[in-house]
Amino acid sequence: MFIAKGKHILDNRVDVTPSPAVRGRDVLIRYNGLLAKSGADRVYVHYGFDGWKNVNTAEMRREPDGSFAISLPVQGTSELNFCFKDSANNWDNNNGWNWASDIIY
């Protein structure tokens, strides 16, 4: 679950903790979507802030349940934007919508 544009989004593929994210603190993103379910050996989060500014890509760690997780520093002011890819460059971008979580101070 996560909060985007003030709405609670229940999505069993993605979890953001805390949500809304807190600026200047770390946020934990867990991913159990298509790439994880398809047997990806590695999953990366592709992320940016406030409309995809300051874009980065970081490798996530595999969890015992088969999902992937990463803790990221929140550097934006209003929104964390993200999607996922695997080591074969297959993308999960939520059917072109990507994912977002609100940021608070």
N, C-alpha and C positions, 0 to 999 in steps of 0.2 A: 504494500500500500504506500501511497505517497500523496502529497497535496500539490496540485498544479492549478494555478489561477484561482486559488481559494477553494477549490473543490477537492474532496477526498476521492481518490482514484483507487479502486480495488483491482489489482492486476496481479494474477498469480505468477507472472513471469518476472516481475521486478519489485523489489522492496527497497525503500530509501529510509534510513534511520539516522538522525531524527528527520522528520518531515513535518513542517517545512525545515529546510536546512538552515543552519545558523552561520551567518557570515563570520569568518575568522576561525571557525572550528572545523573539525573533520566531519564528514558524512560517510556513512557506510552504505554502499550500493551492493545489493545481492541480485544476481541474475540467474534465472532458471528457465530461460526461453528456448526458442527453436535451436540455437547453436548448441546449448548445453544438452538438450534432449537428442540431438543428432550425433552425439559422440565427439564433439570438438575436443582436441587435445589441449588447446589453449584458447582463451577468450580474452579480448581486450575491450576496455571501455574507451570510447571516443567521446570526449566531453569538452564543453566550453561553458561560458557564462553570459547571461544577458543577451540572448540572441546569437549564440555561437561565437562570442569574442574569446580571445585567449585560448584557442583550441589545443588540446593535448590528447595523446593516446597513451594508455597505461595497461600493462598486463594485469589481469585479475588472478587471484589464487583459487585453486579448486578446493571446494569444501568436501567433507566426508559424504554429504548427501548427494554429490554430483553437481551441485550449483557452483557458481563462481562469485567471488566477493572481492571488494576493494574498499579501502578507506581513502578518501580524497580531501584535501583542504578546500574549503569553500571560499572562493576569492571574488565572487560576483556580488552584485547588490540586489538583484531581484529574482534571478532565475538560473538554475543549473540545468543545462541542456546535455543530453547524452543519448548514445546508441551503442551497439556492440558489433564486433567482428571477430572472426576466428583466424587461426594461423594460415588458412587457405584463402583468406581475403573474402570470405562469405560474410555478408552483413545482415544484421537484424536491426532494422531502423523503424520497427513498429509500423510496417506498411507505408513508409514515407512520412509518418508523423513524428518519429523520434520519441523521446521521453523528456519530461521536464519536471523539476521540483521547485517550488517556491523557495526563496531565501528571505530570512528575516534577520534583523540586527540583534 
